[in-house]
Amino acid sequence: MSSFWERFREHAANLILITVVTGLLLAVLGTLATLALYNVALLLLVIYHWRQLAVLDKWLQAEESRLPSGFGKWGDVFARLTRLTRDQSQKHRQISSALELLRRATSAMPEGVVIMDEIDRIEWCNPVAEKHLGINASVDTGQHITHLMRQTQFAKYLAAQNYSEPLIIKQSRHQGLTLSIQLVPYGDKQKLLLSRDVTRFERIQTMRRDFVANVSHELRTPLTVVGGFLETLSEEGHSDPETRKWALTLMTDQTRRMQSLVEDLLTLSRLEDTENMAREGNVDVPEMLRKLYDEAQSLSAGRHHISLNLDTDTKLLGNTDELRSAFGNLISNAIRYTPAGGNISLNWAMRDGQGVFSVQDSGMGIEPQHIPRLTERFYRVDHGRSRETGGTGLGLAIVKHVLTCHQARLEIDSEPGKGSLFSAWFPSARLIVQESE
């Protein structure tokens, strides 16, 4: 109400001023001259207002970024518009900053994010989604999602509109990539598509299933043998000493085989238990290898030519029991898979600033396609021969875990018919060089 009276008083004052000026002009100039002057003044006022409107229209069309100046009511209007544009610019900067922060946060997420409109067209996606789904944000914006994700199971998942559970799919564009896809409706019929790389999880699940199946298979045979002989020996009237001796010998062998398998499984379980950190100390590798060399001679029973080459007296920072288990597995494997009369050499040396323990044999060798999988649990190149030699299929898996715990790596070089070379490379940080006296 107060603003109304202020405007009324302002207009009333203007009217009184115009009336007084008009009266004075009539008395001085006469009627015709006053009307002519009055019309000229009105024309100039109309031209001024037209000019100010043209300036405002030009500014509204964004031809000029800065508002023009004015006086009177036009000055007030321009001042208000200046404040409004300043406030709007500030809010625009705040919103742009918030959107940029949101984009950065979304881009940093380990999951892929795709924003889709009400008809499932791509509006935006982060770099992880581009990698997972093969989308190019600068090119594919506006494309329907099914034009880029052509898996039939995804099309059915999208059409079913039941997004309570994620969809697991194997990405055809990236071999070996498994994704968990889930759609999340939000806003006005829009959707978020979230993608997560579950390749490692799926691989672990597969290894777990294979592990259970392999353990069951490995135990079934010895248990069947032992159970069968026990049933035979328990029959009445069966008192043949030779048969009984033969059966007990086989049962003892099978029991030892099961015992070895259980011991290897317990060793693997202990190595994989991150909460059970093994104590580390100075490991006298040359002394350990001398003892393993004597054990290898006993295990070979004179069937192989075994040599020990100690080119350095460097020690290792590590766990004695774990390293002895790893080195022992590599040595026993060489003895098992090298025919009688073959050569086996045990070596400890320094190469390129690293400590290298290697076992070289003149055995049957390994085909190239098998080498990448040798450290998998229960993986065998020749199942029949492995069982004949008493292997559990876990030796190299134990070696890999021990070396990983010691920041070391295992290298395998082999050629069918010419033998194999297994080398464990230890980083310089693990080496304890003996000072010369």
FENPEBEL-V425730 format. One record per helix or strand of 3 or more residues. SS is the DSSP state (@ for helix, = for strand). FROM is the first residue (numbers start at 1). TO is the last residue. If there is no record, write none. Layout:
BEGIN
{{SS/FROM/TO} {SS/FROM/TO}}
END
This chain:
BEGIN
{{@/2/29} {@/31/60} {@/73/107} {=/112/116} {=/121/125} {@/127/133} {@/137/140} {@/145/148} {@/152/160} {=/167/171} {=/177/186} {=/190/197} {@/199/233} {@/241/272} {=/281/283} {@/285/300} {=/305/310} {=/315/318} {@/320/336} {=/343/351} {=/354/361} {@/368/371} {@/383/388} {@/395/405} {=/409/415} {=/419/426} {@/428/430}}
END
